[in-house]
Amino acid sequence: MQTAKEIFLELLKPDGKPERELKQYEALHMCLYDPINTFLRGNRRRGSVSIDRWGTTISFPEDAPGAIPVHTPELTVCPDVTRWREVVHAPDLAASCTAGWEECRKKAREATGDDKLLAGFMGTGIFEQCHFLMDFENTLTAFYEHPDEMHELIEYITEYRLGYVKLLIDNLQPDVIFSHDDWGAKNAMFMKPEMWREFFKEPYRRFYGYIRSRGCIAVHHADSYLVPIVEDMAEIGIQVWQGTLPENDIPALQAQLKGKLVLMGGMGAAIDRADATSEEILAFARKTLNTCCPGGHFIPSITYGLPGAVYPQVDKYINEAIDEYNARLHFPKFPAAPVPRRRRTAPLADAKKVQAETLNEQGDAFAAIASAIKRGQQKKLLSLVEKALADGESAQDILAKGLIVGMNELGEDFSASRAFVPEMLIAARCMTAATQVLKPHMVGEDGGSRSIGCACIGTVRGDMHDIGKNLVKIMFEGSGIEVYDLGADVPPEKFVETAAEHGCNIIACSSLLTTTMQEMRSVVELAEKAGIRDKVTIMIGGAPISQSFCDEIGADIYTADAASAARMAVKLLTKG
């Protein structure tokens, strides 16, 4: 009978023959108490806010799977990447983490025993460290606006990570290095695959190459959509991709990779809820096992980067389903053929189409404006807007026929994975600059600036994640909607009070955590009690949200991404 350790090692072989499916993290003892982790993360506890060794403010909500950085103008360590050398200072691990290794190593080896592998844990990877220091939006736009400085900062962080992992391997003597870095969201990468390759592929090739050269197994955590770069991940030395979300179409990846990468995950956060029933959890787990296990090189587990669901009963039923699966008789199967993804995609424009668009731009001021904002060409855009005004075009037409058209087209590209978050952010900055030029020319009968409607938006109480919310805000404003941004961790009462005070047409609520979803129900109920429910449309979105949940709580509109949210909002407000 193979031990959990032996099964894990078999999975790493292209032609390995594991006797059964592993139960989540059972083959790994995760050492989270070594002197480096104690130094870096010792003050990081659930339900608290702390400051890490780089100076970043960190929030760790009570019911969240992990901690997140908090950014305000006052708290952001490096708001200007061109001055990063002045403000970014890596902690001196060699000087601060010298004591306690022998005791830690003894404790870890006793806990690991002969049946498991000892895993050294490294959180906050290279990309994460960038946006912990700079904030998410500044990081992604800096790839375009300040590429040289970003390369320099990434090199600095990479050297720090190499020193970190050398110290960890020298002193802990682990079998596995388990490293974190999220490169995408549920349905898309945060950046173009080409951009990831330009900035992160070679630094990570050095990092994982060093780990492999020391005889350690390389495990990378990213609970993200990463289909476009899985071959790259295997190429640079990653052996196990932990956190593989179901949205990555695991059977198709298994057929594509042919054992080059072990996929660990499949059990998404959709079932990690306080109200999830045993029947629901078991059904989800059984479906995952039946779908993914026959393809091989798969470890079923919760997709979080550490053992354990937020709600302990979830793990119990996942493991029960795995035991049940292992007890059945299984016959060898050929890998399943790749299944086409359901995500909407479209090919990039060919040369003839680009040429046609260029000719159209030359003859159409509005088309030229739309093109400039899509391409993030701010100087050109402002020149085109000024010229259009001088030529007698109305500010409203420039907005509606040029700027909004361009933002909508970019939104379509974003939904179809032709554009990514950085392009959206840069276009948003262009939109802000252009609307400042137009504002003096866009005055309504009451003397105020025109807009097609008004919305208040925020991430619900208990949830500090604001990336998705910020994208929706950008798309709303780019579509001519006045937005009251309430930020993150917003109580239900604040949504309703703001909507009533400002006469908002829309309340938009975002959530990333399954533990905070029910706050949206409270928003709906409070809007009813306040007597404004028939005057306001409640829109909801976020990773765990679905149309069925929207229907269940009585909200009005669910959308899967920011671009779709803006399109639905414009349709609602213009009755188009």
C-alpha positions as CSV (number, residue, x, y, z in Angstrom):
1,M,0.0,0.0,0.0
2,Q,1.5,3.3,-1.1
3,T,1.8,6.1,1.5
4,A,0.6,9.6,0.8
5,K,4.2,10.7,0.2
6,E,4.7,7.9,-2.3
7,I,1.5,8.7,-4.2
8,F,2.5,12.3,-4.5
9,L,5.9,11.3,-5.9
10,E,4.2,9.0,-8.4
11,L,2.0,11.9,-9.6
12,L,5.1,13.8,-10.5
13,K,6.2,11.1,-13.0
14,P,4.8,11.4,-16.5
15,D,4.1,7.6,-16.3
16,G,3.5,7.4,-12.6
17,K,1.0,4.9,-11.1
18,P,-0.6,6.2,-7.9
19,E,-2.8,3.6,-6.2
20,R,-5.5,6.1,-5.2
21,E,-6.5,9.7,-5.1
22,L,-4.9,11.9,-2.4
23,K,-7.2,13.7,0.1
24,Q,-6.3,17.3,-0.5
25,Y,-3.1,18.2,1.5
26,E,-2.6,14.8,3.1
27,A,0.8,14.3,1.5
28,L,2.2,17.6,2.8
29,H,3.1,18.9,6.2
30,M,3.0,22.7,5.7
31,C,5.6,24.3,8.0
32,L,4.2,27.8,8.8
33,Y,6.2,28.3,12.0
34,D,9.8,28.5,10.7
35,P,11.8,31.6,11.9
36,I,11.3,33.5,8.6
37,N,7.5,33.1,8.6
38,T,7.4,34.0,12.3
39,F,9.4,37.1,11.5
40,L,7.4,38.1,8.4
41,R,3.9,37.0,9.4
42,G,3.9,36.5,13.1
43,N,1.6,39.5,13.8
44,R,-0.8,38.5,11.1
45,R,-3.9,37.0,12.8
46,R,-7.6,36.6,11.7
47,G,-9.7,39.5,12.6
48,S,-6.8,42.0,12.8
49,V,-5.0,44.7,10.9
50,S,-1.2,44.8,11.0
51,I,1.8,46.2,9.2
52,D,4.2,43.8,7.5
53,R,8.0,44.0,7.3
54,W,7.9,45.9,4.0
55,G,5.6,48.6,5.6
56,T,2.3,47.4,3.9
57,T,-0.9,47.6,6.0
58,I,-2.5,44.1,6.0
59,S,-6.1,43.3,6.8
60,F,-7.1,39.7,7.7
61,P,-10.9,39.5,8.0
62,E,-12.2,36.9,10.5
63,D,-14.0,34.8,7.9
64,A,-11.6,35.3,4.9
65,P,-9.3,32.5,3.5
66,G,-6.3,34.9,3.5
67,A,-5.0,38.4,4.3
68,I,-5.1,41.3,1.8
69,P,-3.2,44.7,1.6
70,V,-5.0,47.9,2.4
71,H,-4.3,50.9,0.2
72,T,-5.1,54.6,0.7
73,P,-3.0,57.6,-0.5
74,E,-1.6,57.7,3.1
75,L,-0.9,54.0,3.5
76,T,0.6,53.0,0.1
77,V,4.3,52.4,0.5
78,C,5.3,53.1,-3.1
79,P,2.7,55.3,-4.9
80,D,5.3,56.4,-7.5
81,V,7.4,53.5,-9.0
82,T,9.9,56.0,-10.4
83,R,11.0,56.6,-6.8
84,W,10.9,53.0,-5.6
85,R,14.5,53.0,-4.4
86,E,13.7,55.7,-1.9
87,V,10.8,53.9,-0.2
88,V,11.1,50.2,-0.9
89,H,13.3,48.3,1.6
90,A,13.3,44.5,1.8
91,P,13.6,43.0,5.2
92,D,17.0,41.7,6.1
93,L,16.2,38.0,6.7
94,A,19.7,36.8,7.1
95,A,20.2,39.2,10.0
96,S,16.8,38.7,11.6
97,C,16.1,35.0,11.2
98,T,19.2,33.2,12.6
99,A,17.8,31.6,15.8
100,G,15.4,28.8,16.3
101,W,16.1,26.7,13.2
102,E,17.2,23.5,14.9
103,E,14.1,23.4,17.1
104,C,11.8,24.2,14.1
105,R,13.5,21.5,11.9
106,K,13.1,18.9,14.6
107,K,9.4,19.8,15.2
108,A,8.7,19.8,11.5
109,R,10.3,16.5,10.8
110,E,8.5,14.8,13.7
111,A,5.2,16.1,12.3
112,T,6.1,15.0,8.8
113,G,7.1,11.5,9.6
114,D,7.7,8.9,6.9
115,D,4.4,9.2,5.2
116,K,4.5,12.9,4.2
117,L,6.7,15.5,2.6
118,L,7.9,18.6,4.5
119,A,6.8,21.8,2.7
120,G,8.5,25.1,3.3
121,F,5.9,27.9,2.8
122,M,6.6,31.2,1.0
123,G,3.7,33.7,0.7
124,T,3.5,37.0,-1.2
125,G,5.2,36.2,-4.5
126,I,6.9,38.6,-6.9
127,F,3.7,40.1,-8.6
128,E,1.9,40.2,-5.2
129,Q,4.8,42.0,-3.6
130,C,4.6,44.6,-6.3
131,H,0.9,45.4,-5.7
132,F,1.3,45.1,-2.0
133,L,3.8,47.9,-2.2
134,M,2.2,50.0,-5.0
135,D,-1.5,49.0,-5.0
136,F,-3.1,46.9,-7.7
137,E,-4.0,49.6,-10.2
138,N,-0.7,51.4,-10.1
139,T,1.2,48.1,-10.6
140,L,-0.7,47.1,-13.7
141,T,-0.6,50.5,-15.3
142,A,3.1,50.9,-14.5
143,F,3.9,47.9,-16.8
144,Y,2.9,50.2,-19.7
145,E,3.9,53.6,-18.3
146,H,7.2,52.8,-16.5
147,P,8.4,49.4,-17.8
148,D,12.1,50.1,-17.0
149,E,11.4,50.9,-13.3
150,M,9.1,47.9,-13.1
151,H,11.8,45.6,-14.4
152,E,14.1,47.1,-11.8
153,L,11.7,46.6,-8.9
154,I,10.9,43.1,-10.0
155,E,14.6,42.3,-10.1
156,Y,15.0,43.7,-6.6
157,I,12.1,41.5,-5.3
158,T,13.4,38.4,-7.1
159,E,16.8,38.8,-5.5
160,Y,15.1,39.0,-2.1
161,R,13.0,35.9,-2.9
162,L,16.2,34.0,-4.0
163,G,17.9,34.9,-0.7
164,Y,14.7,33.9,1.2
165,V,14.4,30.5,-0.4
166,K,18.2,29.8,0.0
167,L,17.9,30.6,3.7
168,L,14.8,28.4,4.0
169,I,16.3,25.4,2.2
170,D,19.6,25.7,4.1
171,N,18.0,25.7,7.5
172,L,14.7,23.8,7.2
173,Q,15.8,21.2,4.7
174,P,12.4,20.7,3.2
175,D,11.2,18.3,0.5
176,V,8.9,20.9,-1.1
177,I,8.9,24.7,-1.5
178,F,5.3,25.9,-1.7
179,S,5.2,29.5,-3.1
180,H,2.3,31.8,-3.6
181,D,1.6,34.3,-6.4
182,D,-1.8,34.9,-7.9
183,W,-1.6,36.0,-11.6
184,G,-5.3,36.2,-12.4
185,A,-8.9,36.2,-11.4
186,K,-11.5,33.4,-11.8
187,N,-12.0,33.8,-15.5
188,A,-9.0,35.7,-16.8
189,M,-5.4,36.6,-16.2
190,F,-4.7,40.1,-14.7
191,M,-2.5,40.9,-17.7
192,K,-1.8,39.8,-21.2
193,P,0.1,36.5,-21.4
194,E,2.8,38.4,-23.3
195,M,3.1,40.9,-20.5
196,W,3.4,38.1,-17.9
197,R,6.2,36.6,-20.1
198,E,8.0,39.9,-20.4
199,F,8.0,40.7,-16.7
200,F,7.7,37.5,-14.7
201,K,8.7,34.4,-16.7
202,E,12.5,34.8,-16.4
203,P,12.5,35.9,-12.8
204,Y,10.4,32.8,-12.0
205,R,12.6,30.6,-14.1
206,R,15.5,31.6,-11.9
207,F,13.5,31.2,-8.7
208,Y,12.1,27.7,-9.5
209,G,15.3,26.7,-11.3
210,Y,17.1,27.3,-8.0
211,I,14.6,25.3,-6.0
212,R,14.9,22.4,-8.4
213,S,18.7,22.6,-8.3
214,R,18.5,22.1,-4.5
215,G,16.5,18.9,-4.9
216,C,13.2,20.4,-3.8
217,I,9.8,19.9,-5.4
218,A,8.4,23.2,-6.8
219,V,4.7,23.9,-6.0
220,H,3.1,27.1,-7.1
221,H,-0.2,28.4,-5.7
222,A,-2.4,30.5,-7.9
223,D,-6.2,30.2,-7.6
224,S,-6.6,31.9,-10.9
225,Y,-7.4,31.3,-14.6
226,L,-4.0,30.6,-16.2
227,V,-4.8,28.5,-19.2
228,P,-2.7,30.7,-21.6
229,I,0.5,30.2,-19.7
230,V,0.3,26.6,-18.4
231,E,3.0,25.4,-20.8
232,D,5.2,28.3,-19.6
233,M,4.6,27.2,-16.0
234,A,5.9,23.7,-16.7
235,E,8.8,25.0,-18.7
236,I,10.1,27.2,-15.9
237,G,10.2,24.4,-13.4
238,I,6.8,24.4,-11.6
239,Q,5.9,20.8,-10.9
240,V,2.5,21.2,-9.1
241,W,0.0,24.0,-9.8
242,Q,-2.0,24.2,-6.6
243,G,-5.2,26.2,-6.6
244,T,-6.4,25.1,-10.1
245,L,-9.9,26.5,-10.3
246,P,-12.6,24.5,-12.1
247,E,-12.9,27.5,-14.6
248,N,-9.6,26.3,-16.1
249,D,-11.3,23.3,-17.7
250,I,-9.1,20.7,-15.9
251,P,-9.8,17.8,-18.2
252,A,-8.7,19.8,-21.2
253,L,-5.5,20.8,-19.4
254,Q,-4.8,17.2,-18.4
255,A,-5.0,16.2,-22.1
256,Q,-2.9,19.1,-23.2
257,L,-0.1,18.8,-20.6
258,K,0.3,15.0,-20.7
259,G,1.8,14.8,-17.2
260,K,4.1,17.9,-17.4
261,L,2.3,19.5,-14.5
262,V,0.3,18.1,-11.6
263,L,-3.0,20.0,-11.1
264,M,-4.1,20.4,-7.5
265,G,-7.5,21.9,-6.8
266,G,-10.9,21.6,-8.5
267,M,-12.8,22.3,-5.3
268,G,-13.7,25.9,-5.7
269,A,-15.0,28.4,-3.1
270,A,-18.6,28.0,-4.3
271,I,-19.1,25.3,-1.8
272,D,-17.3,26.9,1.1
273,R,-20.3,28.6,2.7
274,A,-21.9,28.5,6.1
275,D,-25.2,27.5,4.5
276,A,-23.8,24.8,2.1
277,T,-25.5,21.5,2.8
278,S,-23.8,18.2,3.0
279,E,-25.7,17.1,-0.1
280,E,-24.5,20.1,-2.1
281,I,-20.9,19.7,-1.0
282,L,-20.8,16.0,-1.8
283,A,-22.5,16.5,-5.2
284,F,-19.9,19.1,-6.2
285,A,-17.0,17.0,-5.0
286,R,-18.3,13.9,-6.7
287,K,-18.7,15.7,-10.0
288,T,-15.2,17.1,-9.7
289,L,-13.7,13.7,-9.0
290,N,-15.6,11.9,-11.8
291,T,-14.6,14.7,-14.2
292,C,-11.0,15.2,-13.3
293,C,-9.5,12.0,-11.7
294,P,-9.6,9.9,-14.9
295,G,-7.3,12.3,-16.6
296,G,-4.5,11.7,-14.1
297,H,-1.9,13.9,-12.5
298,F,-4.6,15.5,-10.4
299,I,-4.9,16.1,-6.6
300,P,-8.4,17.0,-5.5
301,S,-8.3,19.8,-3.0
302,I,-9.8,23.1,-1.9
303,T,-8.3,25.7,-4.1
304,Y,-7.0,27.9,-1.3
305,G,-3.2,28.1,-0.8
306,L,-3.3,26.5,2.6
307,P,-5.0,23.4,4.0
308,G,-8.6,23.8,5.2
309,A,-11.8,25.5,4.1
310,V,-13.1,28.5,5.9
311,Y,-15.9,26.3,7.2
312,P,-14.5,23.0,8.6
313,Q,-17.5,20.9,7.6
314,V,-16.7,21.5,4.0
315,D,-13.4,19.6,4.2
316,K,-15.2,16.7,6.0
317,Y,-17.5,16.2,3.1
318,I,-14.8,16.7,0.4
319,N,-12.7,14.0,2.0
320,E,-15.8,11.8,2.4
321,A,-16.4,12.0,-1.4
322,I,-12.7,11.2,-2.1
323,D,-12.8,8.1,0.2
324,E,-16.0,7.1,-1.6
325,Y,-14.3,7.5,-5.0
326,N,-11.3,5.5,-3.9
327,A,-13.5,2.7,-2.7
328,R,-14.9,2.2,-6.2
329,L,-13.4,0.0,-8.8
330,H,-11.7,2.1,-11.6
331,F,-10.5,0.9,-14.9
332,P,-7.7,2.7,-16.8
333,K,-9.0,5.3,-19.2
334,F,-7.4,7.3,-22.0
335,P,-7.3,11.0,-21.3
336,A,-10.4,12.9,-22.3
337,A,-10.3,15.0,-25.4
338,P,-10.1,18.7,-24.8
339,V,-13.5,20.3,-24.2
340,P,-14.0,23.7,-25.8
341,R,-14.2,26.5,-23.2
342,R,-17.5,28.2,-22.7
343,R,-15.9,31.6,-22.1
344,R,-16.6,34.0,-24.9
345,T,-13.5,34.6,-27.0
346,A,-12.9,36.1,-30.4
347,P,-9.8,36.2,-32.7
348,L,-7.6,39.3,-32.8
349,A,-8.3,41.7,-35.6
350,D,-6.4,40.9,-38.8
351,A,-4.3,43.3,-40.8
352,K,-7.1,44.2,-43.2
353,K,-9.5,45.0,-40.4
354,V,-6.9,47.2,-38.7
355,Q,-6.3,49.0,-42.0
356,A,-10.0,49.6,-42.5
357,E,-10.3,51.0,-38.9
358,T,-7.4,53.3,-39.6
359,L,-9.0,54.6,-42.8
360,N,-12.3,55.1,-40.9
361,E,-10.6,57.1,-38.2
362,Q,-9.1,59.4,-40.7
363,G,-12.5,60.4,-42.0
364,D,-14.4,60.3,-38.8
365,A,-13.5,62.4,-35.7
366,F,-15.6,60.2,-33.4
367,A,-14.1,57.0,-34.7
368,A,-10.6,58.5,-34.1
369,I,-11.6,59.4,-30.5
370,A,-12.9,55.9,-29.9
371,S,-9.7,54.4,-31.2
372,A,-7.5,56.6,-29.2
373,I,-9.2,55.8,-25.9
374,K,-9.1,52.1,-26.7
375,R,-5.4,52.3,-27.3
376,G,-4.7,54.4,-24.2
377,Q,-3.2,57.2,-26.3
378,Q,-3.9,60.1,-23.9
379,K,-2.1,62.9,-25.7
380,K,-3.6,62.0,-29.0
381,L,-7.1,61.7,-27.4
382,L,-7.0,65.1,-25.8
383,S,-5.8,66.7,-29.1
384,L,-8.7,65.0,-30.9
385,V,-11.3,66.1,-28.3
386,E,-10.0,69.7,-28.5
387,K,-10.1,69.6,-32.3
388,A,-13.7,68.2,-32.3
389,L,-14.8,71.0,-30.0
390,A,-13.1,73.6,-32.2
391,D,-14.8,72.1,-35.2
392,G,-18.2,72.6,-33.6
393,E,-19.0,69.2,-32.4
394,S,-21.1,69.1,-29.2
395,A,-19.5,67.8,-26.0
396,Q,-22.4,65.4,-25.6
397,D,-21.8,63.9,-29.0
398,I,-18.0,63.6,-28.4
399,L,-18.9,61.8,-25.2
400,A,-21.6,59.5,-26.6
401,K,-20.3,58.9,-30.1
402,G,-16.6,58.8,-29.3
403,L,-15.5,58.2,-25.7
404,I,-18.3,55.9,-24.6
405,V,-18.2,54.0,-27.9
406,G,-14.5,53.4,-27.4
407,M,-14.9,52.3,-23.8
408,N,-17.8,50.0,-24.7
409,E,-15.7,48.4,-27.5
410,L,-12.8,48.0,-25.0
411,G,-15.3,46.4,-22.6
412,E,-16.3,43.9,-25.2
413,D,-12.6,43.1,-25.8
414,F,-12.2,42.7,-22.0
415,S,-15.1,40.3,-21.8
416,A,-13.7,38.3,-24.8
417,S,-10.1,38.1,-23.3
418,R,-8.7,40.4,-26.0
419,A,-8.0,43.1,-23.4
420,F,-6.9,42.8,-19.8
421,V,-7.1,44.9,-16.6
422,P,-4.1,47.2,-17.4
423,E,-5.6,48.3,-20.7
424,M,-8.9,49.0,-18.9
425,L,-7.1,51.1,-16.2
426,I,-5.1,53.1,-18.7
427,A,-8.3,53.8,-20.8
428,A,-10.0,54.9,-17.7
429,R,-7.3,57.5,-17.0
430,C,-7.7,58.7,-20.6
431,M,-11.5,58.9,-20.1
432,T,-11.0,61.0,-16.9
433,A,-8.6,63.4,-18.7
434,A,-11.0,63.7,-21.6
435,T,-14.1,64.4,-19.5
436,Q,-12.2,67.1,-17.7
437,V,-11.8,68.9,-21.0
438,L,-15.5,68.3,-21.9
439,K,-17.0,69.3,-18.5
440,P,-17.2,73.1,-19.1
441,H,-19.1,72.3,-22.3
442,M,-21.5,69.8,-20.8
443,V,-24.0,71.8,-18.7
444,G,-27.6,70.9,-18.2
445,E,-30.6,73.2,-17.7
446,D,-29.9,73.4,-14.0
447,G,-26.3,74.4,-14.6
448,G,-24.9,71.1,-13.5
449,S,-22.9,68.6,-15.5
450,R,-24.9,66.1,-17.5
451,S,-24.9,62.4,-16.9
452,I,-27.2,59.6,-17.9
453,G,-27.7,58.5,-14.3
454,C,-26.3,58.0,-10.9
455,A,-25.0,55.0,-9.0
456,C,-23.5,54.2,-5.6
457,I,-21.1,51.3,-5.5
458,G,-19.1,49.4,-2.9
459,T,-17.7,46.1,-1.7
460,V,-20.0,44.7,1.0
461,R,-19.4,44.6,4.8
462,G,-16.7,42.2,5.9
463,D,-14.9,42.2,2.5
464,M,-11.9,44.4,1.7
465,H,-11.4,43.2,-1.9
466,D,-12.0,46.2,-4.2
467,I,-10.3,45.3,-7.6
468,G,-13.6,44.1,-9.2
469,K,-15.5,47.0,-7.7
470,N,-13.0,49.5,-9.0
471,L,-13.2,48.1,-12.5
472,V,-17.0,48.5,-12.5
473,K,-16.6,52.1,-11.2
474,I,-14.3,52.8,-14.1
475,M,-16.7,51.3,-16.7
476,F,-19.6,53.2,-15.2
477,E,-17.9,56.5,-15.2
478,G,-16.6,55.8,-18.7
479,S,-20.2,55.3,-19.8
480,G,-21.4,58.6,-18.5
481,I,-22.8,57.5,-15.1
482,E,-22.1,59.6,-12.0
483,V,-20.6,57.3,-9.4
484,Y,-20.5,57.5,-5.6
485,D,-17.7,55.1,-4.6
486,L,-18.3,53.9,-1.0
487,G,-15.1,51.8,-1.0
488,A,-14.8,48.4,0.7
489,D,-16.3,46.9,3.9
490,V,-19.5,48.9,3.3
491,P,-22.4,48.3,5.7
492,P,-25.8,47.7,4.1
493,E,-27.1,50.9,5.7
494,K,-24.5,53.0,3.9
495,F,-25.6,51.7,0.5
496,V,-29.2,52.6,1.2
497,E,-28.5,56.0,2.8
498,T,-26.3,57.1,-0.1
499,A,-28.8,56.0,-2.7
500,A,-31.6,57.9,-0.9
501,E,-29.5,61.0,-0.3
502,H,-28.3,61.4,-3.9
503,G,-31.2,59.9,-5.7
504,C,-29.2,57.1,-7.1
505,N,-30.7,55.0,-9.9
506,I,-28.4,52.0,-9.2
507,I,-27.0,50.4,-6.1
508,A,-24.0,48.2,-7.1
509,C,-22.7,45.6,-4.6
510,S,-19.5,43.6,-5.0
511,S,-18.3,40.6,-3.0
512,L,-15.3,38.2,-3.4
513,L,-15.8,36.1,-0.2
514,T,-18.6,33.5,0.2
515,T,-18.8,34.6,3.8
516,T,-20.0,38.1,2.9
517,M,-22.5,37.2,0.2
518,Q,-25.5,37.5,2.5
519,E,-24.7,41.2,3.1
520,M,-26.3,41.7,-0.3
521,R,-29.5,40.3,0.9
522,S,-29.5,42.8,3.7
523,V,-29.0,45.7,1.2
524,V,-32.2,44.5,-0.7
525,E,-34.2,44.2,2.5
526,L,-33.1,47.6,3.8
527,A,-33.9,49.3,0.5
528,E,-37.4,47.8,0.9
529,K,-37.7,49.1,4.4
530,A,-36.5,52.6,3.5
531,G,-39.2,52.9,0.8
532,I,-36.7,53.3,-2.1
533,R,-36.8,49.7,-3.5
534,D,-39.1,50.7,-6.4
535,K,-36.8,53.6,-7.3
536,V,-33.5,51.9,-7.4
537,T,-32.0,48.9,-9.4
538,I,-29.8,46.7,-7.3
539,M,-26.9,45.1,-9.2
540,I,-24.6,42.5,-7.7
541,G,-21.4,40.7,-8.8
542,G,-18.2,39.0,-7.7
543,A,-16.5,35.7,-7.9
544,P,-19.0,33.6,-5.8
545,I,-22.2,35.4,-7.1
546,S,-24.5,33.7,-9.6
547,Q,-27.8,34.4,-11.3
548,S,-29.5,31.9,-9.0
549,F,-28.2,33.8,-5.9
550,C,-29.4,37.1,-7.5
551,D,-32.9,35.6,-7.9
552,E,-32.8,34.1,-4.4
553,I,-32.2,37.5,-2.6
554,G,-34.4,39.6,-4.8
555,A,-31.7,41.7,-6.5
556,D,-32.4,42.9,-10.0
557,I,-29.3,42.3,-12.1
558,Y,-26.3,40.0,-11.9
559,T,-23.3,40.4,-14.3
560,A,-20.2,38.3,-14.5
561,D,-17.7,41.1,-15.3
562,A,-17.3,44.9,-15.3
563,A,-17.9,45.4,-19.0
564,S,-21.2,43.6,-18.8
565,A,-22.2,45.5,-15.7
566,A,-21.7,48.8,-17.6
567,R,-23.6,47.7,-20.6
568,M,-26.6,46.6,-18.5
569,A,-26.5,49.9,-16.5
570,V,-26.4,52.0,-19.7
571,K,-29.3,50.0,-21.2
572,L,-31.3,50.5,-18.0
573,L,-30.6,54.2,-17.7
574,T,-31.2,55.0,-21.4
575,K,-34.0,52.5,-21.8
576,G,-32.1,51.3,-24.8
